[in-house]
Amino acid sequence: MKVIVDRTKCDNHGQCTFAAPTVFRLDERGILQYEENVDESLRDEVEEASDVCPAQAIRISD
Amino acid sequence: MTTELDVPYLDIADPGFAMHSQAVRDARARSWYAKTNYGYAILRHEYVSTLLKDPRLRQGSAKWPEHNGVHSGLFYDWWTKCLLVLEGEDHHRIRRLLNPAFSLKHLEPYLPRFEALADELIDDFLPNGQVEFVNEFAQPYATRVLCILLGIPESEWPTIARLASTIGLALGVTLQQDLAEVEAAIAELYVYAEDLIRDRQVNPGPDLVSRLVEANRNGDSLSDDELRNALCLLIFGGMDTTRNQLGLGVMSFLQHPEQWELLAAHPELAPAAVEEVMRTNPTTTWVTRETVVDFDYEELHIDAGTTVHFFTQVSGTDPQAYPNPEIDITAERVGHYGFGGGMHHCLGHFVARADMAIALRALSSKMTNLRINGVDEWMPDSGNTGPVLLPLAFDRR
């Protein structure tokens, strides 16, 4: 599955990094870095990341 | 570039200090930061946006009890284990377990009950043409929303409101003299929370407490103590803030009646109305951080352990980020920091956004021509602010 982050909405709060730490991380400047192509086994974690994002910037494209 | 001589100084410990003042606007025009009694204040949106989430800063309230001479006891123990001040893995683990229960999809089933509650409270005072907004609407609404979410009988709201307000005294500079009262309230709230947790462990329902009891990630779950601490934080952090923000919001619209009429005519703008009042008139006027390491940013050097306040209202009305900074519920805006930001971003923001949108929509649909009706009384315009008394008169729509 493909992870899409709307960079115009993302504000680097980093809540997604708690939900799916192998997909999302903040770099040393606090800017979001993430994997775009993610194994299906991580779907629950990425959906949780999307649900808890304060800016609602994350979606999954199948 | 700000040179050392240009750096403004803001006496934010002065009870007369006001965020909504020419002195603060002048400071923001001169410099992106100011010196304060405690450390530094960040004034401009661009810098708040960047530094609030910088990993070289940590939440700045961890040492609040110690700074006020409190080194042990019930309040100290709760505060130092509270999500608000935890950092690193301890924080991330608990935040991760709490976050899903506060997501939008779990909130949606409750929205009709929030709507019914808003209507019930408004209909009680509507025939009078006047209302003391804090005690007749904002406080019962904010507290009963919490009761609904937690699955507590709404009739118990006065107890919850009293405990939340008393624990709120712990944030004041009179903490030492209020300590006995604060600790008695925490003890009472602990018993309340423990009973609630025990009940939901046996009788799970659709409520937030049940969700937290059942929260589990990879075999990890919240211990009973962690659950209790989280519920106390929720009640402490969820009531006063919403009550105060509703009062501030209504005051903003009282001062901008054309915006109130616009909201009444376009109820779908209620979510934007919430964002606009939180941007221009937030209850949390500053968010506190502390530098973890010696810190260089542009021309500024800050030693490790220095307090940095992010001024939310000041950055939220920064003309560089908001060319026409006055409240406008139809405008496209960049985000504000009324809910803080970064890993400590407000946990309950979806709840607050939804319940305040419902309240403003209901109020604007039934009331017009809002005006002050007597003597209003306010907390200082700094720290956490809002009305103590807000007597209003209005015409029925």
Interface residues (C-beta under 8 A of the other chain):
Chain A: D11 N12 H13 G14 Q15 T17 F18 A19 L26 E28 R29 G30 E48 D51 V52 P54 A55 Q56
Chain B: S49 T50 K53 D54 P55 H92 R95 R96 N99 P100 F102 S103 L104 K105 G335 F339 G341 G342 M343 H345 C346 H349
